[in-house]
Amino acid sequence: MTSKELLYLEDALGHEKFFQTKCSEAMNALQDEQLRSCVQQMAQKHQQIYSSLYGML
C-alpha cells in the first residue's frame, strides 16, 4: 500500500469516526423513536464502514 493510500485510509477513518459521534449526539437529542431508530441504523452502518476500512490496514 502506498503512502498516499494510507493517508486516504487515515482520512476516511477519521470521517467515519466523526459520523459515528454525530449520530450518537443526534440520538441523544431526538425524542421521536422512529428518527432515533433511523439515526441508530446510520451509526451502525458507519461503524461497519469504519471496521472495514480498519481491516484494510
Backbone bond lengths (Angstrom), bond angles and torsions (degrees), N, CA, C in turn:
res aa  C-N    CA-C-N  psi(-1)  N-CA   C-N-CA  omega(-1)  CA-C   N-CA-C  phi
1 M - - - 1.445 - - 1.533 107.94 -
2 T 1.312 115.36 134.79 1.458 119.56 -178.45 1.525 110.68 -77.94
3 S 1.307 115.97 164.50 1.468 120.22 178.45 1.529 110.53 -64.90
4 K 1.313 117.09 -33.60 1.468 120.42 178.26 1.536 110.34 -66.10
5 E 1.319 116.76 -40.56 1.465 120.44 177.85 1.525 111.21 -65.90
6 L 1.318 116.50 -38.70 1.462 120.27 176.83 1.525 111.43 -63.74
7 L 1.320 116.53 -40.43 1.463 120.21 176.87 1.517 111.28 -63.87
8 Y 1.339 116.48 -38.68 1.455 120.07 177.40 1.531 110.00 -62.65
9 L 1.331 117.46 -45.79 1.460 120.62 179.27 1.526 111.77 -62.18
10 E 1.307 116.25 -40.94 1.466 120.27 178.06 1.522 110.37 -60.84
11 D 1.309 116.42 -43.96 1.459 121.79 178.95 1.530 110.78 -64.31
12 A 1.316 116.49 -45.20 1.462 121.15 -179.64 1.531 110.93 -63.95
13 L 1.330 117.61 -39.88 1.468 121.06 176.94 1.529 110.62 -61.30
14 G 1.316 116.51 -41.96 1.464 120.92 178.22 1.518 111.89 -62.43
15 H 1.326 116.46 -40.62 1.464 120.23 178.87 1.528 110.84 -65.66
16 E 1.306 116.80 -43.81 1.462 119.94 -179.52 1.524 111.12 -64.86
17 K 1.311 118.00 -38.93 1.460 121.42 177.41 1.528 110.26 -64.53
18 F 1.344 116.56 -40.18 1.467 121.76 177.02 1.527 110.24 -61.39
19 F 1.346 117.15 -45.44 1.464 121.09 179.95 1.525 110.92 -61.86
20 Q 1.326 116.94 -39.79 1.466 120.43 177.88 1.530 110.73 -61.38
21 T 1.321 115.79 -44.40 1.461 120.90 -179.90 1.520 111.06 -62.49
22 K 1.325 117.03 -45.02 1.466 120.91 -179.76 1.521 111.62 -65.72
23 C 1.325 117.22 -37.19 1.461 120.37 177.01 1.529 110.15 -64.62
24 S 1.312 117.18 -41.85 1.465 120.82 178.76 1.524 111.15 -63.33
25 E 1.309 116.51 -41.77 1.466 120.36 177.70 1.525 110.62 -63.45
26 A 1.311 116.90 -41.72 1.464 121.01 -179.65 1.529 110.48 -66.17
27 M 1.335 116.89 -40.88 1.468 119.61 179.22 1.519 111.15 -59.54
28 N 1.315 116.54 -39.44 1.467 120.26 -179.77 1.520 112.21 -68.81
29 A 1.319 117.23 -26.08 1.461 120.93 -177.37 1.529 112.97 -90.70
30 L 1.324 117.45 -17.67 1.467 120.72 -175.15 1.520 112.07 -82.99
31 Q 1.313 115.73 140.32 1.458 121.76 175.41 1.527 111.02 -100.10
32 D 1.318 117.21 -32.17 1.459 122.95 -177.61 1.527 110.03 -72.28
33 E 1.319 116.64 122.65 1.463 121.19 -175.66 1.532 112.42 -66.14
34 Q 1.328 117.83 -35.16 1.462 120.14 179.15 1.527 110.85 -66.30
35 L 1.318 116.31 -43.69 1.464 119.98 177.47 1.520 110.58 -65.06
36 R 1.313 115.83 -41.56 1.466 120.66 179.40 1.532 109.98 -60.41
37 S 1.314 116.84 -42.98 1.458 121.88 178.70 1.530 111.18 -63.59
38 C 1.322 116.20 -42.28 1.466 120.68 178.39 1.527 111.20 -61.75
39 V 1.315 116.52 -44.91 1.466 120.71 -179.97 1.532 110.41 -67.62
40 Q 1.319 116.37 -34.70 1.460 119.83 177.28 1.528 110.31 -64.18
41 Q 1.322 117.25 -40.30 1.463 121.13 176.85 1.525 110.81 -63.45
42 M 1.332 116.52 -39.54 1.470 119.52 177.28 1.519 110.68 -64.13
43 A 1.317 116.86 -41.43 1.466 120.56 178.50 1.529 110.75 -61.51
44 Q 1.321 116.52 -41.42 1.461 120.22 178.67 1.530 110.92 -65.14
45 K 1.324 116.55 -39.84 1.468 120.29 178.93 1.525 110.32 -63.43
46 H 1.332 116.92 -42.45 1.463 119.64 178.79 1.525 111.06 -66.18
47 Q 1.330 117.22 -32.68 1.465 120.39 175.46 1.526 110.23 -65.32
48 Q 1.327 116.94 -41.32 1.462 120.79 178.23 1.525 110.93 -62.97
49 I 1.318 116.01 -43.49 1.468 120.41 179.49 1.529 109.51 -63.67
50 Y 1.330 116.77 -43.98 1.462 121.32 178.33 1.535 110.41 -57.57
51 S 1.332 115.46 -46.26 1.468 119.97 -179.75 1.529 111.54 -62.97
52 S 1.310 116.63 -39.78 1.462 120.71 179.03 1.528 110.68 -64.57
53 L 1.314 116.36 -45.61 1.460 120.34 179.13 1.524 110.89 -63.69
54 Y 1.330 116.23 -42.89 1.455 121.12 179.52 1.527 110.78 -61.98
55 G 1.323 115.19 -36.41 1.458 120.36 179.02 1.528 113.12 -64.72
56 M 1.317 117.23 -22.27 1.455 121.14 178.38 1.526 111.95 -73.02
57 L 1.310 115.66 -19.72 1.466 119.40 179.35 1.492 108.88 -80.12
